[in-house]
Amino acid sequence: MKKALITGITGQDGSYLAELLLHKGYEVHGIIRRASTFNTQRIDHIYHDPHNDNKVHLYLHYGDIAVGETLQHMVYNIKPDEIYHLAAQSHVRVSFDMPEYTGDVTGLGTTRILEAVRKSGVDARFYQASSSEMFGSAKPPQNEATVFEPRSPYAAAKVYAYWITRNYREAYNIFASNGILFNHESPRRGETFVTRKITRAVAFIKAGRQKDLFLGNLEAKRDWGYAPEYVEAMWIMLQQDKSDDYVIGTGETHSVREFLEEAFGYAGINYKDYVQIDERYFRPTEVDLLLSDPSKANQHLKWQPKVKFHELVRIMIDADFELMGLECPGEGQKIVEEKFGGWHRWDHQVVSMGK
């Protein structure tokens, strides 16, 4: 049985990746930070999944990506075949308020876990969660050859993490791949991220629990995909004969305003009646347009996205409607059931709605 170690297992991507690997027969180990409150709601359901006959090989360990010694002991004791490094301070706007912390966790955290691999002598394949934010103001479409022009402390930290991963690959012959993932969303997306903030607001407005939605730059354009497909790409990268770096995206770009139009329109309401612009949500330096060129991944990994923008919005709206006990149109749930039968099922029940 293969072993995998996931940092950031309690996040959106970590929870989907854990499900995927368990479905493939892996023994999965995840690192979680010790806190006074529980933060495992995205993975709690795995322990109670009737499809696994209560034989779930999932183990959680307390640790912190800011403490290198702990990571080294963990890697040595677990001896994973694959390591998926997803942990980070991942909110771009917050990185302007906490630049030093972001650099330490998002940037140096990658060095610490790579050092853990090197010093432990464990022959593990390593995946680094790189980000399209690294491209910043670079001219689109962006691919593996595009020069990085980061526009936030988060993006700058991710650029460091990208290059340190390549450095360890070349210096120490570690199998280490960078997945440069463009924006990917789902019902498990954190409620402070703009896509989930929008779909959650639509459900609250329909339920009569919210009157206004405050947002920043509506003209920013992003390449939005569906998170469960992106974690499949992560796994595929570590099954290759040699490590490399890959851009993962849909090849389409849409503005925040378009997301609003799609989400509110799907629910039968006009976003202009509820959305207000708040200067506090603008970034000091903005990224205007991100658009992936995923041709390398399409060709080498045989990876193609099944879910595009319009379907993604429907999936997220349906999930948040169900969480609020509202009758939903049902298109999103149908999309998930038809395209992802098997390891990934309709999963609205694992996402908090702050009731």
N, C-alpha and C positions, 0 to 999 in steps of 0.2 A: 504494500500500500504506500503510495506516494504521500509525502508530508509537505504541507505548505504553511508558511508563516505570513500573516497579513498584519501590517501596521495600519491603523485607521480602520479597523474592522467594524466599528460601530457607526461609520459614516454611510452615506448613500452607496458609494462604489464598493466599500468593504463588505456591506451586507449582501449585495448582489453577487459579489465574487465568492463569498463564503458559500452561498447557495449553489452556485455553479460548480465549485470544486467538490463539494459534498456529493452532488449529483454524479460527478465523474468518479467517485470512489476515493477521494483524498481523505487523509486525516488533516484537519484544519486547525491551526493554532492562531489565535489572535491576541494582539497586545492592546490592553485598555489601561487608561489612566485611573488611578485611585481617586475617587471623588466622594463627597458627602451625599450625593444623590445618584440614582441609577441613570445610566445613559446608554442602555443596551436595548432600547425598544425596537430598533431595526432588526435585531437578530434574535430576540427572545422567542419568536415564533418557531425558529428552527428546532429548538429543543422539544417542541410539542407537535412536530410535523408528522401526521399519521402515515404519510407516504414513506417515511424512513423507519417505520416499525420500532421507534424508540432506540435505534442503534445509530445515533448521530455521533460521529467522531469529530466533535468540535470542543476545543479546549481554550479557555481564556486565561491570560497571564497578566498580572499587573506589571506595568513598566512605563517608561517615559522616554520619548525620542530625544529628550534633552539630556539624558544620562547615559553616556556611552558604555560604562562598565556593566550596567545591568543588561544592555543589549547584547554585549559579547557573551555573557554567561547564558543568556537565553538561546542565542543561536547555537552555541556549543552543545547545550543540553538537549535541545530539540532536534538538531541536525536536519533541518528542512531541506528538501530537494529544490524547492522554489520559495523565493521571498518576494512578496508584493509590497512595495513601500508606498503606501497611500496617505500616511499621516502627514498633516501640515496645518498651519494656520492658513486656511484656504479662502478667506473672504477678502476680496481685493480692496474694498472701501475701508475695512477695518485695518488693513495693513498700513494705511497712511497714519492711523492713530497709534499703531503699535509696530513701528518699523523695526526696532531692535529685536523685539520678541519674534516677529515674523522671520527676520533673517536667521535667528538662532534655530528656530524650530523647522522652518521650511527649507532653509539652506543648509546649515550645519548639521541638522538632523540626518540628512542624507549621508554626509561624511561619516557620522557616527555609526550608522548601520553598515555601511560599506567597510569601515574599519573592523566592525564586529565579524564580518564575513572573512576578511583577510586574516585577522589575528586568530580566529578560531580554527582556521584551516578547513572549514566545512565547504564541501563542493556544492554550493547552492547557486541556482540560476536566479538572477536579480532583476526585478522590474522596477523602474523609476517612473513615478507618475509626473511626467512633465506636462506643461500647460500651453495652450494657444496664446495665453496672455503674454508669453515671452516674446511673441512677434510684435506686440504693441502697435507702433505706427508704421510698420513695414508694409510695403505695397502688396495688396492681395492680387491673386490668390497666394496663400502661404503654404510652402511645402518644406521638405527636409533640407533644402538648399537655401532657404530664405534666411537672411541675416536677422538676428534678434535685435529688436529695438524696444526693450521693456519700458513701461510707462507707470509703474507702481512698485513699491517695495516688495509686494508679493511676487510680481513678475521678475524683478531683479534677483530675488532669492531663488526662484525656480530656474533661472538661467544658470546661476551658480551650481545648483543641484544637477542640472543637465550635464554641465561640463565636468563636474567631479565624477559623475557616473562614467562618462567616456574616458576620463583619465584613469580610473581604476580598471576599466576594461582593457586599456592599452598597456598600462604599467604592470598589472598583476595578472593579466590573462583571466580575469573574472568574466563569466558570462553575464553581461549587464546590458540591458536594453532600455532605451527611453521610449515611452509612449507619449507622443505629443498630442494629447487629446483636446479637441475643441469642446465647447460647452456641451454638456450632456445632462439631461434632466430626467425626472421621474416623480411619482408620488412620494418618494422617500427623500426628495430634495429638502434641504433645510429651509425653514420658513422665512429666513432673512434674505435668501437669494431671490432675485427679481421674478423669476418664472413662478416659483411656488408662492411667493408673496402675492402675485396676481391671481393665480388659480384659487388660492385660499380665500382671497378677498371676494372673488366672484361668488363662492359658496356662502360666505358670511353675509354678503349683500342680499342674496336670494333668500336667506333665512331670516333676514331682518335684523341681523346682529351687527351690521357695520354700515356706515353712511359714506365714508370717504376713503380713498386709497391714495396715499402720498408716495410719489415717485420722483426720480431725478431725470436724467437725460433720456428722452423717449426716442431719440434718433440714432442712438448707438445700435450698430448692427452686429449680430452674432450668428455663428454657424451652430444651430441647436440640434442635438441628436438625443437618442433614447439610451439612458445609462446601462440597462442590462446588455445591450449589444456591445457597448464599449468595454465592459469587463470581459466579454468573450474575446475581444481583440487582445486584451492583456494576456490572457491565457495562451492564445495562439502564438504570440511573440516568443514566449518562453518554450515553445515546442519546436522552434526552428533549429536548424543545424548549427547556426552561429548567431551571435547576438548582433543587434543593429538598432537603428532608430527609425520610428515610423510615425507619420501624421495620421490621425484618425478623425474623420469628420464626415459630413454629409455632402459637402460641395455646394451647399446652398447657404445664403445669408438672409436674415430677416431682422427688422428693427424691433425694438421694444414696443413701439407703437403698433406694429403689425401683430405682435403677440397679444397686445391688449384687444385689438379688433377681433382677432380670432377667438380669444377666450370669452370675452363678453358677448360676442356675436353668437357663439355656440350656445350660450346660456339664454339668448334672446333679450339681452339688455344692451344699452349704449354706454360705452365706457366714458364718454365725455360728460355724462351726468354725475360721475363719481370720482374721477381722477383729478388730483391736484398736484401741481409741481412744487416740490420743496427743495430749496437750494442745498439743504443739508445732505441730500443724497447725491449730489454731484461730486465727482472725483476732482482733486486738484489738477491732475493730468488725465485726460480721457483717451480711451482707445475707441476710435470711430468705427472701424470696420474689420472684422475677422472673417475670413473665408478660406476654408481648407481646400487643398489639392491632395486628396488621399489616393492618388493613382498608384503610388508605390505599395501601399497596403492592399489595395485592390488586386494588384498583380502578384505580389510576393506572398501575401498572407491569405489570398482568396477571400478577403473580408469585404462584405458589402452591407450597408445599412438597410434594414427592412422598413424602419419607421422614419418618416420624414416629418417636417414641421407641423402640418395640419393634423396628422394623426397623433403626434406627441401632445399637442394641446388638448385634444379630446381625451386622451388617456388620463392626463393630470386633472382635468375638470371633472370627469366622471368619478375619479377616486376621491376628490375633495367633496363632491356632492354626497357620495355615500357616507363619508365620515360625518357629515352634518345631518344625515338621515333624510336627505332630499332625494326625490326621484330624479334620476339622471337620464340623459338621452340614450346612453348605453353603447354608443359607437366605440368609445375608448376601450371598454371592457371586452367588446367583441374583437377588436384589433389584437389585444394581448392574448386572448384565448386561441385565436386562429393562427397567429404567427409565432407564439411562444409556448405551445403546449409542451409539458415536460418539466424542466427544472425551474422555469420561471412562470409563475401563475399570477393571477390577479391578486394584488397584495395590499389593498387599501387598509386592511385591518392593522398593519404594523406601523402606521404613521400617526403620530400625535397630532391632534387638532386643537390642543389647548382648551378643551372643554371645561 
